[in-house]
Amino acid sequence: MTDRLMLLDTASLYFRAFYGVPDTVKAPDGRPVNAARGLLDMIAKLVTAYEPTHLIACWDDDWRPQWRVDLIPSYKTHRVAEEVAAGPDVEVVPDPLEVQIEVIRNELAALGVPIVGAAEHEADDVIASFASQASTPVDVVTGDRDLFQLVDDASGVRVIYTGRGMSNLDVLDDAAVVAKYGVLPRQYADFAVLRGDASDGLPGVAGIGEKTAATLLQKHGDLAGIRAAAENGDGLTAGVRAKVLAAGDYLAVAPTVVEMVRTLDLPDIDARLREPDAEAIAAVDAAWNLGSPLQRAVAAITARA
């Protein structure tokens, strides 16, 4: 059995489960468990379909780090605005989801899936660090396009993208990123900086969309090359040059915000899948009424143990 590490962007998954699974089933204490049960079914499907030998639930210890906000004050601002309606991309955790976080952490513990976060960093940074430091192939499971920057055929890093739902998962390798965006994965962070991303509060360079961003990166290689061309007046139209120069202050800081941190000092954990402890499973099932989704997750993990 070839080792393969699967990294879960956990919040991305349980938010999707919360909004995609009806809350008709309740725990004995009356709290909804739709997100917790939905996450279990996601884990069962992912483990069965992609056959990891190791599994880590990466956690947002700080989903909006101050050091990123200091560089770009608009970073994820809309996700904390009171007037924003709840939805899958809104990080303001609704009360019916907030009360399930304890359940989710307990069910993961019972399954033997370690939860790993890092102070002052997002789950994205934890994922990037694990993926960059791994000695085995890696599957990153996320609904966040920013993590496309981690795709690397040479290192065996793929992204399993949930953006179209769990019934329409996309597996992205180098060729898939190029086919979709016209840039290599290693260029994706610069591509996102130029294009901007409303879902993260990144303004981008005014007047430069996806096609122009891709064309510039194809010609100049990276953001540094584009900025140098703008400074030198080399190979850019007057209009594009003016736009790049006008965005100089933004372009000086945005890469630090967009690029995932790959150098976190992470704990040395044993994430190998093992048959879950029957007593622990029975205890969380009795406490939270997790039912058949829990049993499906147990069966999937046991089959890979």
RAWOUR-V306906 format. One record per residue. N is the residue number from 1. RES is the residue in three letters. PHI is phi in whole degrees, 0 to 359 (999 if undefined). PSI is psi in radians with two decimals (* if undefined). Layout:
n;res;phi;psi
N;RES;PHI;PSI
N;RES;PHI;PSI
//
This chain:
n;res;phi;psi
1;MET;999;2.09
2;THR;284;2.28
3;ASP;294;2.42
4;ARG;213;2.22
5;LEU;264;2.27
6;MET;250;2.23
7;LEU;248;2.12
8;LEU;265;2.23
9;ASP;280;1.47
10;THR;300;-0.82
11;ALA;298;-0.69
12;SER;304;-0.69
13;LEU;284;-0.77
14;TYR;285;-0.46
15;PHE;297;-0.79
16;ARG;298;-0.72
17;ALA;296;-0.72
18;PHE;300;-0.75
19;TYR;274;-0.18
20;GLY;253;-0.23
21;VAL;245;2.24
22;PRO;300;2.61
23;ASP;262;0.59
24;THR;287;-0.49
25;VAL;272;2.35
26;LYS;238;2.75
27;ALA;284;2.87
28;PRO;305;-0.48
29;ASP;273;0.08
30;GLY;95;-0.14
31;ARG;285;2.59
32;PRO;290;2.65
33;VAL;228;0.44
34;ASN;295;-0.71
35;ALA;293;-0.73
36;ALA;295;-0.78
37;ARG;290;-0.69
38;GLY;297;-0.70
39;LEU;298;-0.68
40;LEU;299;-0.75
41;ASP;293;-0.60
42;MET;297;-0.80
43;ILE;298;-0.76
44;ALA;301;-0.78
45;LYS;293;-0.78
46;LEU;295;-0.77
47;VAL;294;-0.70
48;THR;292;-0.75
49;ALA;283;-0.65
50;TYR;247;-0.08
51;GLU;53;0.94
52;PRO;289;2.74
53;THR;258;-0.35
54;HIS;229;2.54
55;LEU;216;2.26
56;ILE;230;2.32
57;ALA;267;1.84
58;CYS;277;2.43
59;TRP;237;2.53
60;ASP;276;1.61
61;ASP;291;-0.47
62;ASP;210;1.76
63;TRP;283;-0.24
64;ARG;221;1.28
65;PRO;301;2.44
66;GLN;298;-0.59
67;TRP;294;-0.50
68;ARG;284;-0.71
69;VAL;296;-0.65
70;ASP;300;-0.59
71;LEU;279;-0.74
72;ILE;227;1.70
73;PRO;303;-0.45
74;SER;280;-0.02
75;TYR;301;2.01
76;LYS;56;0.34
77;THR;302;-0.73
78;HIS;296;-0.38
79;ARG;281;-0.18
80;VAL;246;0.01
81;ALA;291;2.30
82;GLU;298;-0.51
83;GLU;278;-0.12
84;VAL;285;2.24
85;ALA;290;2.57
86;ALA;297;2.60
87;GLY;184;3.07
88;PRO;299;-0.40
89;ASP;255;0.23
90;VAL;256;2.15
91;GLU;275;-0.10
92;VAL;291;1.93
93;VAL;281;2.05
94;PRO;298;2.61
95;ASP;307;-0.76
96;PRO;296;-0.35
97;LEU;271;-0.71
98;GLU;307;-0.72
99;VAL;288;-0.17
100;GLN;265;-0.16
101;ILE;300;-0.73
102;GLU;301;-0.74
103;VAL;297;-0.79
104;ILE;298;-0.78
105;ARG;296;-0.66
106;ASN;289;-0.68
107;GLU;291;-0.65
108;LEU;296;-0.71
109;ALA;298;-0.73
110;ALA;294;-0.59
111;LEU;283;-0.21
112;GLY;83;0.35
113;VAL;266;1.99
114;PRO;291;2.50
115;ILE;255;2.22
116;VAL;229;2.17
117;GLY;232;3.13
118;ALA;215;2.33
119;ALA;303;2.40
120;GLU;63;0.40
121;HIS;219;2.69
122;GLU;274;2.89
123;ALA;302;-0.58
124;ASP;305;-0.72
125;ASP;290;-0.66
126;VAL;297;-0.80
127;ILE;300;-0.83
128;ALA;299;-0.68
129;SER;290;-0.79
130;PHE;300;-0.80
131;ALA;296;-0.68
132;SER;285;-0.46
133;GLN;261;-0.07
134;ALA;287;2.61
135;SER;256;0.10
136;THR;235;2.90
137;PRO;301;2.63
138;VAL;227;2.37
139;ASP;247;2.15
140;VAL;258;2.14
141;VAL;254;2.05
142;THR;200;2.78
143;GLY;253;0.21
144;ASP;256;2.04
145;ARG;295;-0.42
146;ASP;305;-0.53
147;LEU;284;-0.05
148;PHE;298;-0.40
149;GLN;296;-0.27
150;LEU;273;-0.29
151;VAL;303;2.32
152;ASP;200;1.77
153;ASP;302;-0.69
154;ALA;297;-0.57
155;SER;263;-0.03
156;GLY;76;0.50
157;VAL;259;2.11
158;ARG;242;2.80
159;VAL;245;2.23
160;ILE;262;1.87
161;TYR;264;2.21
162;THR;261;0.17
163;GLY;301;-0.48
164;ARG;259;0.22
165;GLY;100;2.82
166;MET;290;-0.28
167;SER;271;-0.13
168;ASN;225;0.95
169;LEU;290;2.45
170;ASP;249;2.29
171;VAL;257;2.02
172;LEU;256;2.14
173;ASP;246;-2.99
174;ASP;305;-0.85
175;ALA;297;-0.64
176;ALA;293;-0.68
177;VAL;294;-0.76
178;VAL;297;-0.76
179;ALA;296;-0.62
180;LYS;278;-0.66
181;TYR;238;-0.24
182;GLY;80;0.21
183;VAL;228;2.75
184;LEU;285;2.70
185;PRO;307;-0.65
186;ARG;292;-0.26
187;GLN;264;-0.10
188;TYR;296;-0.66
189;ALA;298;-0.77
190;ASP;295;-0.66
191;PHE;301;-0.79
192;ALA;294;-0.66
193;VAL;300;-0.83
194;LEU;293;-0.82
195;ARG;289;-0.60
196;GLY;83;2.95
197;ASP;206;1.83
198;ALA;299;-0.54
199;SER;291;-0.34
200;ASP;250;0.06
201;GLY;72;0.47
202;LEU;263;2.07
203;PRO;290;-0.48
204;GLY;73;-3.04
205;VAL;266;2.10
206;ALA;305;2.22
207;GLY;90;-0.03
208;ILE;246;2.00
209;GLY;259;-2.91
210;GLU;299;-0.80
211;LYS;295;-0.79
212;THR;294;-0.72
213;ALA;300;-0.78
214;ALA;295;-0.74
215;THR;297;-0.74
216;LEU;297;-0.72
217;LEU;288;-0.61
218;GLN;298;-0.65
219;LYS;275;-0.66
220;HIS;249;-0.08
221;GLY;91;-0.93
222;ASP;205;3.13
223;LEU;296;-0.67
224;ALA;300;-0.71
225;GLY;294;-0.65
226;ILE;293;-0.77
227;ARG;294;-0.65
228;ALA;295;-0.72
229;ALA;297;-0.65
230;ALA;293;-0.72
231;GLU;295;-0.66
232;ASN;271;-0.16
233;GLY;68;0.59
234;ASP;249;1.94
235;GLY;80;0.19
236;LEU;242;2.54
237;THR;293;2.79
238;ALA;300;-0.67
239;GLY;293;-0.81
240;VAL;293;-0.71
241;ARG;301;-0.76
242;ALA;297;-0.69
243;LYS;294;-0.76
244;VAL;295;-0.78
245;LEU;295;-0.67
246;ALA;293;-0.44
247;ALA;265;0.32
248;GLY;305;-0.78
249;ASP;297;-0.76
250;TYR;296;-0.78
251;LEU;292;-0.36
252;ALA;287;-0.46
253;VAL;245;-0.45
254;ALA;301;-0.68
255;PRO;302;-0.62
256;THR;294;-0.57
257;VAL;285;-0.75
258;VAL;280;-0.66
259;GLU;290;2.31
260;MET;289;2.55
261;VAL;281;2.15
262;ARG;253;0.05
263;THR;241;0.36
264;LEU;298;2.51
265;ASP;275;1.63
266;LEU;267;2.69
267;PRO;292;2.59
268;ASP;274;1.72
269;ILE;245;2.72
270;ASP;264;1.80
271;ALA;257;0.22
272;ARG;294;2.42
273;LEU;291;2.32
274;ARG;225;2.72
275;GLU;301;2.14
276;PRO;298;2.63
277;ASP;291;2.20
278;ALA;298;-0.67
279;GLU;292;-0.70
280;ALA;295;-0.71
281;ILE;296;-0.79
282;ALA;298;-0.65
283;ALA;293;-0.81
284;VAL;290;-0.56
285;ASP;295;-0.77
286;ALA;294;-0.66
287;ALA;287;-0.62
288;TRP;236;0.00
289;ASN;58;0.98
290;LEU;271;-0.33
291;GLY;55;-2.44
292;SER;296;-0.59
293;PRO;301;-0.68
294;LEU;296;-0.75
295;GLN;294;-0.62
296;ARG;293;-0.68
297;ALA;294;-0.72
298;VAL;299;-0.80
299;ALA;297;-0.72
300;ALA;295;-0.77
301;ILE;292;-0.71
302;THR;298;-0.64
303;ALA;294;-0.41
304;ARG;260;-0.11
305;ALA;288;*
//
